[in-house]
Amino acid sequence: MYPQKESRKGGERNIVVGLDIGTSKVGVVIGDVDAQGGVMVLGVGMSPSEGLRQGVVVDLDLAVRSIERAVHEAQLTAGVEVEHVVVGIAGDHVRSVNSRGVVAVSRADHEITQSDVNRVIDAAKAIALPIDREVLHVLPQEFIVDNQDGIKNPVGISGVRLEAEVHIVTGAVTSAMNLVRSVKRAGLKVAGLVLEPLASSYSILDENEKKLGVALIDLGGGTTDIALFYESAIRHTAVIGLGGQNITNDIALGLRTPLEQAETIKRKFGCGHKDLVSKHEMFTVPGLGGRGPREVSRDLLVSIIQPRLEEIYSLAAKEIKRSEFGDMLGAGVVLTGGGSLLEGSIPLAEEIFGMPAKLGIPQGFTGMVDTAASPIFATGVGLVLYLVENEENIRAIGEEERGLFNRIYQWMRHLIEDYF
């Protein structure tokens, strides 16, 4: 059952909405899912994001207004009213770890059942977790039956010992709770929280890339999200607390111009690789406080942008090397997010990572392809596609907030006990 249905001639619409709440923009994608699981994008909306810093809500009222503006725009485009949304979550509070669980097969004939699979996943996710953190995802990587590894679905296989390797993603309780609260204050219901790079992978990576090994790097406004895939499973995730806004801040300081003007300059004239611009290319920077406009070379602009972009890529490269799968990325690097649209981002990435890189464009849907097929909407489209493929696994409405409030209550109780 999809979160919301709408009657239409000849049947019902299964409406799924992805809500990407980022540091620089809020993006909304409204999709209509047909009986075969195909997705038609009916509408998209985007609004400048306010009240967030590095993916975390810092001003609830501003965040709510940003969500309302983006949702309103998407509803006007789609011609439908939305009630439930699948929300992307990111930020430098997100942490991940790989874990393994082991159980004995329960049946006398040693045939593995779904119950055994559920038990071994429960065993794998039984890790020591601080009281101020919440499990967002438990993602199976592979199963091992009597030392035979590489099994994706062990149900029906005979064995005595069943093991599971899983990837566990956690987030800060308060950060997740504030995200849910801002969505609900905007008059919407949360159908589930999904890690943003995981969602993006559903819209921009194909199965061959995931099988061969690929690094997905989502260049957002406040953070850069990383997800490594190998043999069709997610192996490592990480978040770097730097993004496109840091580049904008550098431009504002270097050119002595307001942030809004710096963002415009970055989009129109920015470049991340010095070999792609000439010293003779010039652009005009408006004056401030009665001062006249001045001419600036693109070469100077690149000298501001490239070091910061190199820093972001270098930190991402360290995260990739830190993973045991860093040398197994046969498909190279795929860049997405708004920052990936910066001229020169791809060739610079190939130099820093030492492997092929390409721009990730959302695919796997019909409808508003001209608008939604942009790295800016990679997470929004991915959230819709994620729900289509993982409908039964996504957390039920209401469970999320109850779990978060319970955790925050326990956390505060322990703090009080420690001090008094």
N, C-alpha and C positions, 0 to 999 in steps of 0.2 A: 504494500500500500504506500503510494507516494504521499508526501506531506500534505498536498492540497490538490483538489480536483475542481474542474470547472466544466459545466455542461456546455456542449457545442453541438451543432448539427451533425448527426451521424454518430454521436458518442460523447465521451467525456475527455477533457484535456487533463493530462497528468502534468501539472506545473511543478517544476523544480527551480529553485532560486539559489544562486551562489552569491554570497556576500563577502567580498574581499576588503577588509578594513586595514588599510596600510597607513604608514606614517605620512605619505605625501598625497595619497588619494584614496577615496572609497569607490570601489567598483562593484557594480551589480549586473548579473547576467540572469535573465529569465529564459528558461528552456521548457519546451513542450516535448514530452517523451511519448513516443508511439508504442504500439503493442509489441513491436520487435525490439524495443530498446533504443531506437534511433532518436537523436536529439535535434530538434529544430530551435534555434535561438530566436525568440520572439522580440526581445528587447534588451538593451543595455543602458546603463546609466553610470555616470562618473561625476564625482564632486571632489573639490579640494578637501583634503583631510585636515581637520582641526581637532585639538584636544588629545593628540597621540604623540608619543615620543618613543622611537625605536620599537614600534609595534605594541606599546603599552598605553592604556588609557590614563591620561594625567588630568583631563578636565572632562567630566562626564557630560555636562550640558553641551559643550562644543562638539564632542564626539557624536552625541545624539543628533544634533542638527546636521552634521555632515552625512550621517547615515540616511536621515530623512530626505535630504536633497537628492542623493544618488538613487534611492528607491523610487522617489516621485518621478524622476526623469525616466527610469527604466519602465515604470508602469505606464507612463504616457506613450512611450514607444511601442510597448507590447499590447496595450489596450486591455490589460488585465489587472486585477487587484491581487496583491500577494499578502500572505499571512505568515507562512513558515519560510525560513531561510537556513541554508547550510553555511556556516560561518568558518572562514579560514582563520587560523591562529598562527602567529609567528612571534618574533621578538627574541632578544638575547637571554630571556629567562628560560627558553626551551632547551632541554637537555635530552640526550639519548644514550642508551647502553644496549649492548647485545647480551643475551642471557640464554641459558640452556636448562631444560627440564627433562626429567627421566621418570617413567612409570613402568610398571609391569602390565602387560596385556591382560585384561580381566576375564575374557571368555576361555572356557575349558578347551575349545578347539583352536585357540590362539589366533582367531581372526580379529583383526583390528576394527573397531567400530568408531562411530563419531563420538561416542562417550569417552573412549580412550583418548581421542584427539583433544577433546575439551579438557580432560584431566591433565594431559601433559603440557598444554598451553598454560593452564592454571599453575602448574608446578614451575614453569619457566618464568612466569611473571611474579612469583613470590620472592621479590627482592626487597631488601631494606630500603624503605622510602621515607625521607624526612616528612614530618607532619605537614609542612608548608608546601608540599608538592603533590600534584595530581597526575595520574596516568592518563595520557591522551590517546595513545595507540599501543596495541600489542600486535606486531606485524610478523607473522610466521615467515621464516626464511627457507627452512627446509626441515624435513623429518628424517630420522635415522632409525631403521628397524634392524635389530641384531647386527649392528656395526655396518649395515649397508646404507650409505648416505646418498644425498641427492634426490630424495623422494619428495615430491610436491604434495601428493595426496595419498596418505597411507591407508585410507579406509578400504577394507576388503583384503588387504595383504596379510599374510600369516606371519606371526612373529611372537617372541616372548618379551622382548624389551623394546620399548618405544621411547625415542628421544626427540626433542624439538629444539631447534635454534630459532630464537625470536629477536626482533628489534623492538625495544621498549622506548617510547617517547613520553617524556614528562614535561609538565609546565608548572609555573608558580600558581598556587591556588588563587591568590588575590588577583593576579593578572587575568586569569581565565574568568574569574567571577565578575570582574569589572567589564570585561568584553561582553559577556552574556547579559549583564545588567544594562549596558548601553543599547544593545539590540532590543531588549524588551521595552526600554523606555521609549524607543522609537516606534512602538506599537507592533512589533513583530515577535514571532515565536521561534525559538532556536530548535531546529531539527537535529543539529549535531555540530560538533567542533571538529575540524579536520586540519592537520598540519599543512601549511600552505605549500611547501615544496613537494609534499606527497600529492596534493591536489593538482599542482601544476604538471606533474609527471603524467597524469592521465590525459592531458590535452596536448602535450608536445613531444612525448617520447613514444616511439613504437616498440613493439615487442622485441625486435631484433637488437635494438640499441640496449634495452634492459638486459637481454641475455648475454650480449657480447661484453658489456661493461661500459657504463657511462656516468659522467658527473654532471648533474643538473645544478646550475648556479643561477639563482633568481636575484637579480640586482634591484632591490627595492629602494624606497626613499630613505628609510632609517636603518635598515639592516640588509645583509646579504645572506640568503638562505642556501644551504648546500645539501644535496642528497646524492648518495652514491648507489648505483644499482649494478648488480652482477648476478648472472644466471637467473634473471627474471625476478630477483628479490631485492628489496631495499636493504643495504648493508650498513650505511652510516649516514647520519644527519648531523648538521651543525648550523649554528647561526653566528654570523660576525656582526658586531655592533657598529658597522659603517655602511653607508649607502650613498645614493645619489644626492641627498641633502648635504652631505659633507662636501661634495664637489661644489654644490651651489654656494655653500658658506665660504669656501676658498675663493671662488670667483668674486663674491661680494667684497671680501677683504682685499683681494689683489687688485681689483679694478675700482675700489671705493664707490660701490653702487649698492642700492637697496637689494634685499633678497629677492623681491619679486622681479626686479630688472635682471638680476643675476641668473635667475631661472630661465627667463626669456632668452638671454644671451647664450646660455648653455645649449638650449634646444635649437636655436637658429644657427649659431656659429661654432658651437663647441666641437672638439675633436679630441680623441684620446691617444693619438699617435702622431708624433712630430713629422714623420716622413710623408704624411698625407696633406700637409699644408705648406704654403709658401709665405715667406716673410713679406711679400708684396701684397698679400690679401689683407684687406682692411675692413673694419666695421666701425660704426659710430656708437659711442656710449653717451647716453643723455647726461647732461650736467645736473648738479645738485645745488640747492640753495642759491639760485640765481647765477650759478656758474654756467658757462657755455658748454655745448657738447664737445667731445674730443674724439679723435680718430685713434683706434687701437688695432694692432696687427693680430691676426689669428695665431701667429707664431707665439706671441706673448700669452694668449689664452690657452694654447696647448701646454705651454710650460707651467701653467697653473693646474690644469686638469690632469695631465698624464701622471705626475707623481702620486696623486691621490688614488687614481685608478690602479696604478701599479701596486700601491699599498694594499688595496682591497683584494686584488688578484693574488698577491703574495701570501696574504693571510689565508685565503681560500686554498692555495696550493699547499700550505703547511697542514691544513686540516685534512686534505686529501692524502698527503704522505703519512699523516698520523694513523690513518686507517690501514688495515692490513690488505685492503683491496685497492690501494692507490696505484699499484703497478698492473692492474688487471682491467684497465679502462680502454678496451679495444676500440670503442666508438668515440672516444675523446670527450670533449666538453660541449655541453649545450647551454647557451646563455639565454635567459629570458628576463622578463620584468622591464619596467620602463627604462632603467639604466642601460640595458643592452642595446637600445636604439641609438645611443651616442655614436657618432661616426668614429671609426677607428677602434671600437671596443673589441671586435672580433680579431683583427691581426695582433693587437696587443695581448689578448688572451692566449693566442697560439704561442707567442714568444715566452710569456710568463709560465704557462703550464707545460710547454714543451710537447704539445699534442694537438691534433686537429680540433678546431672549434667552429661552431655554427650558431646561427640565430634560431631560437626555438619559436615556431609559430603555432598557435592553437589550431587543432584540426579535429576531425571526427564528429562534425556537426554540420547541419545545413541551416538555412535561414539567413541571418544577417552576417554573412561571411565577410563582406567588405569592412564591416566595423569591428566585429568580434575577433577576426583573425589577426590579432595584434598581440605582441608580447605583453602589452599593458593589461590585457584581459586573460592572460594565461591561467591565472589562479581562479578567476571567476568562472571561466568555462570548465576548468578542471574540477571545481567543486560540484558542478552539475553532473559531469561525467562520473565522478567518484560515487555520488549517491546512486546513480543508475546501476553501477556494478557492485555496490556494496550496501544495498538497501537494508538487508537483514542484519548487517553487522554494525550499522551506525547506532549510536546511543539514542534511546527513546526520549521524546520531549519530556522535560521535567526532571529526568534522572540526573542530568548534568548539574543543574543548579542545586538539587538536593545533596548530591555528593560533595559539591564544592562547599556549601554552607556547613555540612557536617565536618568536613576537614578543617575549615577555618575555626569552627567552634572548638574542636579538639586542640588545635594549635594554640588558641588563646587560653584555653583552660590550662594547658601545660605551662605556658608562660606565667600565668598567675600563680600556679603551684610552685614554680621555680623561685619567684620573687617573694612569695609570702609563705 
